[in-house]
């Protein structure tokens, strides 16, 4: 399989890095055979391709979402393994639930960022977007009334800042590890500053991605 063929709209180097990283982070299959490994890899790659990432950042997010979903399933599989100790089984379920929340948080971020990008593209190129089939509303139909601020606030999904921070640490372990080691944002960072709420959540986090970020910093 040529990775560049799976994500043809991305540079070949981005496609290779995204999908090879994806495969390396997947849990083992239920049955450890070459065929099962190949099926696992093909399924994960197809899942990333199904999200149609439009750029390198979306590709990394899509891969992380798929990895988290795979580890959630793996945790549940371990929880029900015959003869499994009850304490270990509970730990596996807890881990599976945590990975599920990370996957869901990642999907919300992915969809929100995509919606914002498509909205900006539509505003810049309305005729092109209409020709592409994005818009079909007749101009004679009155636009729906704007929702009240209270209704918009009620409709806005609540952000799980702890899950967002854990997801960020999975994408950027060195950044998260640096923030945790300093107990604050670094001076003159070479990446976009984070909100105070996100920084506090990263410092206070104790999930698997946070622990991996600490280990990454310890190796530096």
LOLOVO-301769 format. One record per residue: residue in one letter; y, z, x of N, C-alpha, C, CB in turn. Coordinates in steps of 0.1 Angstrom, whole numbers, padded with zeros to 4 digits, always signed. Glycine has a CB too. Example, Ala and Ser with C-alpha at 12.3 -4.5 7.8 and 13.67 -1.06 7.14 Angstrom:
2
A-0057+0078+0132-0045+0078+0123-0033+0078+0132-0045+0090+0113 S-0022+0071+0128-0011+0071+0137+0000+0079+0129-0006+0057+0141 
% end
This chain:
220
X-0012+0000+0008+0000+0000+0000+0013+0000+0009+0000+0012-0009 X+0022-0009+0006+0034-0010+0013+0044-0001+0005+0039-0024+0014 X+0049+0010+0011+0058+0019+0005+0071+0011+0000+0062+0030+0014 X+0076+0002+0008+0088-0005+0004+0086-0013-0009+0092-0015+0016 X+0074-0017-0012+0071-0024-0024+0072-0015-0037+0058-0031-0024 X+0069-0002-0035+0069+0007-0046+0084+0010-0050+0062+0020-0042 X+0093+0011-0040+0107+0014-0043+0115+0002-0038+0112+0028-0037 X+0114-0010-0044+0120-0022-0038+0135-0021-0037+0116-0034-0045 X+0142-0013-0046+0157-0013-0046+0162-0004-0035+0162-0008-0059 X+0154+0003-0027+0158+0012-0016+0155+0005-0003+0152+0026-0017 X+0163+0009+0008+0160+0004+0021+0145+0008+0025+0170+0010+0032 X+0138-0001+0032+0124+0002+0035+0122+0016+0042+0119-0009+0044 X+0132+0019+0051+0131+0032+0058+0132+0044+0049+0142+0033+0069 X+0140+0043+0039+0141+0054+0029+0129+0055+0021+0154+0051+0020 X+0123+0043+0017+0111+0044+0009+0100+0050+0017+0107+0029+0004 X+0098+0046+0030+0087+0051+0038+0089+0066+0040+0087+0044+0051 X+0101+0071+0043+0103+0085+0046+0101+0093+0033+0117+0087+0051 X+0106+0088+0022+0104+0095+0009+0089+0097+0005+0112+0088-0002 X+0082+0086+0006+0068+0086+0001+0059+0092+0011+0064+0072-0003 X+0061+0091+0024+0052+0097+0033+0055+0112+0033+0055+0092+0048 X+0067+0117+0031+0070+0131+0029+0064+0136+0017+0085+0133+0029 X+0064+0128+0006+0058+0132-0006+0043+0135-0004+0059+0121-0017 X+0036+0126+0002+0021+0127+0003+0018+0139+0012+0016+0114+0010 X+0026+0141+0023+0023+0152+0032+0025+0166+0025+0031+0152+0044 X+0033+0167+0014+0036+0179+0008+0027+0182-0004+0050+0180+0003 X+0018+0173-0008+0009+0175-0020-0002+0185-0017+0003+0161-0024 X-0006+0192-0027-0018+0201-0025-0030+0193-0025-0018+0212-0037 X-0041+0199-0020-0054+0192-0020-0059+0188-0034-0065+0200-0012 X-0067+0178-0035-0072+0174-0049-0083+0184-0052-0078+0160-0049 X-0087+0184-0065-0097+0193-0070-0111+0190-0063-0099+0191-0085 X-0114+0178-0060-0126+0174-0053-0121+0167-0040-0135+0165-0062 X-0125+0173-0029-0121+0168-0016-0129+0157-0011-0121+0180-0006 X-0126+0145-0016-0133+0133-0012-0122+0122-0009-0143+0127-0023 X-0125+0112-0001-0115+0102+0002-0110+0095-0011-0121+0092+0012 X-0119+0093-0020-0114+0087-0033-0105+0095-0040-0127+0083-0041 X-0108+0108-0041-0099+0118-0048-0085+0119-0041-0105+0131-0049 X-0085+0119-0028-0072+0119-0021-0064+0107-0024-0075+0121-0006 X-0071+0095-0024-0064+0083-0026-0058+0082-0041-0074+0071-0024 X-0066+0088-0050-0061+0088-0064-0050+0098-0065-0073+0093-0074 X-0050+0109-0058-0039+0119-0059-0026+0112-0053-0043+0131-0050 X-0028+0105-0042-0016+0099-0036-0010+0088-0045-0020+0093-0022 X-0019+0080-0050-0014+0069-0059-0007+0074-0071-0026+0060-0063 X-0013+0085-0077-0006+0091-0089+0007+0096-0086-0015+0102-0095 X+0009+0104-0075+0022+0109-0071+0032+0098-0068+0020+0118-0059 X+0028+0088-0061+0037+0077-0058+0041+0070-0071+0030+0067-0049 X+0032+0068-0080+0035+0062-0093+0045+0070-0101+0023+0059-0101 X+0043+0083-0100+0052+0092-0107+0067+0091-0102+0048+0107-0106 X+0068+0091-0088+0081+0089-0082+0087+0075-0087+0081+0090-0067 X+0079+0065-0086+0084+0052-0090+0088+0051-0104+0073+0041-0087 X+0081+0059-0113+0085+0059-0127+0098+0065-0130+0074+0067-0135 X+0104+0073-0121+0117+0079-0122+0128+0069-0118+0118+0092-0114 X+0124+0058-0112+0133+0047-0108+0145+0052-0100+0138+0039-0120 X+0143+0059-0089+0154+0064-0081+0163+0053-0077+0150+0072-0069 X+0176+0055-0078+0186+0044-0075+0191+0045-0061+0197+0045-0085 X+0190+0056-0054+0195+0057-0041+0186+0067-0033+0210+0061-0041 X+0190+0070-0021+0182+0079-0012+0181+0093-0018+0187+0079+0002 X+0193+0098-0023+0193+0112-0028+0184+0113-0040+0207+0116-0031 X+0185+0103-0049+0176+0104-0061+0162+0103-0057+0180+0092-0071 X+0159+0095-0047+0145+0094-0043+0139+0107-0038+0144+0083-0031 X+0148+0114-0030+0143+0127-0025+0141+0137-0036+0153+0133-0015 X+0151+0137-0046+0149+0146-0058+0137+0142-0065+0162+0144-0067 X+0134+0130-0068+0122+0125-0075+0110+0130-0068+0122+0110-0077 X+0109+0129-0055+0097+0133-0047+0095+0148-0048+0099+0129-0032 X+0106+0156-0048+0105+0170-0049+0100+0174-0062+0119+0177-0045 X+0105+0168-0073+0101+0170-0086+0086+0168-0088+0108+0161-0097 X+0081+0157-0082+0067+0154-0083+0058+0164-0075+0064+0140-0078 X+0063+0168-0063+0056+0178-0055+0055+0191-0063+0063+0180-0042 X+0066+0196-0068+0066+0208-0076+0056+0208-0087+0080+0212-0081 X+0056+0197-0095+0047+0195-0106+0032+0196-0101+0049+0182-0113 X+0030+0189-0089+0016+0189-0084+0012+0203-0080+0015+0180-0072 X+0021+0211-0074+0017+0225-0070+0016+0234-0082+0028+0230-0060 X+0023+0231-0093+0021+0239-0105+0007+0237-0110+0032+0235-0116 X+0003+0224-0111-0011+0221-0115-0021+0228-0106-0013+0206-0116 X-0019+0227-0093-0028+0233-0083-0029+0248-0085-0024+0230-0069 X-0018+0255-0088-0019+0269-0090-0027+0273-0102-0005+0275-0091 X-0025+0265-0113-0033+0268-0125-0048+0265-0122-0028+0259-0137 X-0051+0255-0114-0065+0251-0111-0071+0263-0103-0066+0238-0103 X-0064+0269-0094-0069+0280-0086-0071+0292-0095-0060+0283-0075 X-0062+0294-0105-0062+0306-0113-0075+0306-0122-0050+0306-0123 X-0080+0295-0125-0092+0294-0134-0105+0291-0126-0091+0284-0145 X-0104+0291-0113-0116+0288-0105-0127+0298-0108-0112+0288-0090 X-0139+0294-0109-0150+0304-0112-0151+0315-0102-0163+0296-0114 X-0152+0327-0107-0154+0339-0097-0141+0343-0091-0163+0335-0087 X-0130+0338-0096-0117+0341-0090-0114+0356-0093-0106+0332-0095 X-0109+0363-0083-0104+0377-0085-0093+0377-0095-0100+0384-0071 X-0093+0387-0104-0082+0388-0114-0068+0389-0108-0085+0399-0124 X-0067+0397-0098-0054+0398-0092-0049+0385-0086-0054+0409-0081 X-0058+0378-0079-0054+0365-0073-0051+0355-0084-0066+0360-0064 X-0059+0356-0095-0057+0347-0106-0043+0349-0112-0067+0349-0117 X-0038+0361-0113-0025+0364-0119-0014+0358-0109-0023+0379-0121 X-0017+0360-0096-0007+0355-0086-0006+0340-0087-0011+0360-0072 X-0018+0334-0089-0018+0319-0090-0010+0314-0102-0032+0314-0090 X-0012+0321-0113-0004+0318-0125+0011+0320-0123-0009+0326-0137 X+0014+0331-0117+0028+0333-0114+0034+0322-0106+0030+0347-0107 X+0027+0318-0095+0032+0308-0086+0033+0295-0094+0023+0306-0074 X+0023+0292-0103+0023+0280-0111+0035+0279-0120+0010+0278-0119 X+0038+0291-0126+0050+0292-0135+0063+0289-0127+0050+0305-0142 X+0064+0295-0115+0076+0293-0107+0077+0278-0103+0075+0302-0094 X+0067+0272-0099+0068+0258-0096+0071+0249-0108+0055+0253-0090 X+0066+0253-0120+0069+0246-0132+0084+0247-0135+0061+0251-0144 X+0090+0259-0133+0104+0261-0135+0112+0252-0125+0108+0275-0134 X+0108+0252-0113+0115+0243-0103+0114+0229-0107+0108+0246-0089 X+0102+0224-0111+0101+0210-0116+0111+0207-0127+0087+0207-0120 X+0111+0216-0137+0120+0214-0149+0135+0214-0145+0117+0225-0159 X+0138+0224-0136+0152+0224-0131+0155+0211-0123+0154+0236-0122 X+0146+0206-0115+0148+0194-0108+0150+0182-0117+0137+0191-0099 X+0143+0182-0128+0144+0171-0138+0158+0172-0145+0133+0171-0148 X+0162+0184-0148+0175+0185-0154+0186+0180-0145+0178+0200-0158 X+0185+0184-0132+0195+0179-0122+0195+0164-0121+0193+0186-0109 X+0182+0159-0120+0181+0144-0118+0187+0137-0130+0166+0141-0117 X+0184+0141-0142+0189+0134-0154+0204+0136-0155+0182+0139-0167 X+0209+0148-0152+0223+0150-0153+0231+0141-0143+0227+0165-0151 X+0226+0141-0131+0233+0132-0121+0232+0118-0124+0227+0135-0107 X+0220+0113-0130+0219+0099-0133+0228+0096-0145+0205+0096-0137 X+0229+0105-0155+0238+0102-0166+0253+0101-0162+0237+0113-0177 X+0257+0110-0153+0270+0109-0148+0273+0096-0140+0273+0121-0138 X+0263+0092-0132+0265+0079-0124+0265+0067-0134+0253+0078-0114 X+0256+0067-0144+0256+0056-0153+0269+0055-0161+0244+0056-0162 X+0274+0067-0165+0287+0068-0172+0298+0062-0164+0290+0082-0177 X+0298+0066-0151+0309+0060-0142+0308+0045-0141+0308+0067-0129 X+0295+0041-0139+0293+0026-0138+0297+0019-0150+0278+0023-0134 X+0294+0025-0162+0298+0018-0174+0313+0017-0176+0292+0026-0186 X+0320+0028-0172+0335+0028-0173+0341+0017-0163+0340+0041-0170 X+0334+0015-0152+0340+0006-0142+0336-0009-0146+0334+0009-0128 X+0324-0011-0152+0320-0025-0154+0314-0026-0169+0309-0029-0144 X+0322-0024-0179+0317-0024-0193+0311-0037-0197+0329-0021-0202 X+0316-0048-0193+0311-0061-0197+0297-0063-0190+0320-0073-0193 X+0296-0060-0177+0283-0061-0171+0273-0052-0177+0284-0058-0156 X+0276-0040-0180+0267-0031-0186+0262-0036-0200+0273-0017-0187 X+0271-0042-0207+0267-0047-0221+0258-0058-0219+0280-0051-0228 X+0260-0067-0209+0251-0079-0207+0238-0074-0203+0257-0088-0197 X+0237-0063-0196+0224-0057-0191+0217-0050-0202+0227-0048-0180 X+0223-0049-0214+0216-0043-0225+0218-0028-0227+0201-0045-0223 X+0228-0022-0220+0230-0008-0221+0238-0004-0234+0238-0003-0209 X+0247-0013-0238+0255-0010-0250+0251-0020-0261+0270-0011-0246 X+0251-0015-0273+0248-0024-0285+0257-0019-0297+0234-0023-0289 X+0266-0010-0295+0274-0005-0306+0284-0016-0310+0281+0008-0303 X+0285-0019-0323+0294-0029-0328+0308-0024-0327+0291-0033-0342 X+0318-0032-0323+0331-0027-0321+0338-0023-0334+0340-0038-0315 X+0332-0028-0346+0338-0025-0359+0334-0011-0364+0334-0035-0369 X+0324-0005-0357+0319+0008-0361+0327+0018-0355+0304+0009-0358 X+0332+0027-0363+0341+0038-0357+0333+0047-0348+0347+0046-0369 X+0339+0051-0337+0333+0060-0328+0331+0073-0334+0341+0061-0315 X+0320+0080-0331+0318+0093-0337+0329+0103-0333+0304+0099-0332 X+0331+0112-0342+0342+0122-0340+0338+0130-0328+0344+0131-0352 X+0348+0134-0320+0346+0142-0308+0341+0156-0312+0358+0143-0299 X+0331+0161-0305+0327+0175-0308+0337+0185-0304+0313+0178-0302 X+0338+0196-0312+0347+0207-0308+0343+0213-0295+0348+0217-0320 X+0352+0219-0288+0349+0226-0275+0338+0236-0277+0361+0233-0269 X+0338+0243-0289+0327+0253-0291+0314+0247-0293+0331+0261-0304 X+0313+0235-0300+0301+0228-0302+0295+0223-0288+0302+0217-0312 X+0305+0218-0280+0300+0213-0267+0295+0224-0258+0312+0206-0260 X+0301+0235-0259+0297+0246-0251+0283+0251-0255+0307+0258-0252 X+0281+0250-0269+0268+0255-0274+0257+0245-0270+0268+0256-0289 X+0261+0232-0270+0251+0221-0267+0248+0221-0252+0256+0208-0272 X+0257+0225-0244+0255+0225-0229+0243+0233-0225+0268+0229-0222 X+0233+0228-0218+0221+0235-0214+0225+0246-0204+0210+0227-0209 X+0219+0258-0206+0221+0269-0197+0215+0266-0183+0216+0282-0203 X+0222+0268-0173+0217+0265-0159+0210+0277-0154+0229+0260-0150 X+0198+0275-0149+0191+0286-0142+0195+0286-0128+0175+0285-0144 X+0205+0294-0124+0210+0292-0111+0200+0296-0100+0222+0301-0109 X+0191+0306-0103+0181+0309-0094+0171+0298-0091+0173+0322-0099 X+0167+0291-0102+0158+0279-0100+0166+0268-0093+0153+0274-0114 X+0179+0266-0096+0186+0256-0089+0187+0259-0074+0201+0255-0095 X+0189+0272-0070+0190+0276-0056+0176+0273-0050+0194+0290-0055 X+0165+0277-0056+0152+0275-0051+0149+0260-0048+0141+0281-0060 X+0153+0252-0058+0152+0237-0057+0160+0232-0045+0156+0230-0070 X+0172+0237-0043+0181+0233-0032+0174+0236-0019+0195+0240-0033 X+0168+0248-0018+0161+0252-0006+0149+0243-0003+0157+0267-0007 X+0143+0238-0013+0132+0229-0011+0136+0216-0005+0124+0227-0024 X+0149+0211-0009+0154+0199-0004+0161+0201+0010+0164+0193-0014 X+0168+0212+0011+0175+0214+0023+0172+0228+0029+0191+0213+0020 X+0160+0229+0035+0156+0242+0040+0165+0248+0051+0141+0242+0045 X+0169+0239+0060+0178+0244+0071+0191+0249+0066+0180+0233+0081 X+0197+0242+0056+0210+0247+0051+0208+0260+0044+0215+0236+0041 X+0197+0261+0036+0195+0274+0029+0192+0285+0039+0183+0272+0019 X+0184+0282+0049+0181+0292+0059+0193+0297+0067+0171+0287+0069 X+0202+0287+0069+0215+0291+0076+0223+0300+0068+0223+0279+0080 X+0224+0297+0055+0232+0305+0046+0226+0319+0044+0233+0299+0032 X+0213+0320+0044+0206+0333+0042+0208+0341+0055+0191+0330+0039 X+0207+0334+0067+0208+0342+0079+0222+0347+0081+0204+0333+0091 X+0232+0340+0076+0246+0344+0078+0250+0354+0067+0255+0332+0078 X+0244+0352+0055+0248+0360+0043+0260+0354+0037+0250+0374+0047 X+0263+0341+0040+0275+0335+0035+0274+0320+0038+0288+0341+0040 X+0284+0312+0033+0285+0298+0038+0290+0298+0053+0295+0290+0029 X+0284+0289+0061+0289+0289+0075+0303+0283+0076+0279+0280+0083 X+0310+0287+0086+0323+0281+0089+0322+0266+0092+0330+0289+0100 X+0331+0259+0087+0331+0244+0090+0317+0238+0088+0337+0242+0104 X+0311+0239+0077+0297+0233+0075+0298+0218+0076+0291+0238+0062 X+0286+0212+0081+0286+0197+0081+0279+0192+0068+0277+0193+0093 X+0280+0200+0057+0275+0196+0044+0285+0201+0034+0260+0201+0041 X+0284+0195+0022+0293+0199+0011+0292+0214+0008+0290+0190-0002 X+0303+0221+0007+0303+0235+0003+0296+0237-0010+0317+0241+0003 X+0290+0249-0012+0283+0252-0024+0292+0262-0032+0269+0258-0022 X+0290+0263-0045+0297+0273-0053+0293+0287-0049+0295+0271-0068 X+0302+0297-0051+0299+0311-0048+0286+0315-0055+0310+0320-0051 X+0284+0311-0067+0272+0315-0075+0260+0309-0068+0273+0310-0089 X+0260+0297-0063+0248+0291-0057+0246+0298-0044+0251+0276-0054 X+0256+0301-0036+0254+0308-0023+0248+0322-0026+0268+0310-0016 X+0253+0329-0036+0247+0342-0039+0233+0341-0043+0255+0349-0050 X+0229+0331-0051+0215+0329-0055+0206+0325-0043+0214+0318-0065 X+0211+0317-0034+0203+0314-0022+0201+0327-0013+0210+0303-0013 X+0211+0335-0012+0210+0347-0004+0200+0357-0010+0223+0354-0002 X+0200+0358-0024+0192+0367-0031+0178+0362-0034+0199+0371-0043 X+0176+0349-0032+0163+0343-0036+0151+0348-0028+0164+0328-0035 X+0140+0348-0034+0127+0352-0027+0116+0343-0031+0124+0367-0031 X+0118+0331-0035+0108+0322-0039+0101+0315-0026+0113+0311-0048 X+0091+0307-0028+0084+0301-0017+0093+0292-0009+0072+0293-0022 X+0102+0285-0015+0111+0276-0007+0121+0284+0001+0119+0267-0017 X+0125+0296-0004+0134+0304+0004+0127+0310+0016+0140+0316-0005 X+0114+0314+0014+0107+0319+0025+0104+0308+0035+0093+0325+0020 X+0102+0296+0031+0100+0285+0040+0113+0282+0048+0095+0272+0033 X+0124+0284+0041+0137+0282+0048+0139+0293+0059+0149+0282+0038 X+0135+0305+0056+0136+0316+0066+0127+0313+0078+0132+0330+0060 X+0115+0308+0075+0106+0304+0086+0112+0293+0094+0093+0301+0080 X+0118+0283+0088+0124+0272+0095+0135+0277+0104+0130+0262+0085 X+0144+0286+0100+0154+0292+0108+0148+0300+0120+0164+0301+0100 X+0137+0307+0117+0131+0315+0128+0125+0306+0139+0120+0323+0122 X+0122+0294+0136+0117+0285+0146+0127+0278+0154+0108+0274+0140 X+0140+0279+0150+0151+0272+0157+0155+0280+0169+0163+0270+0148 
% end
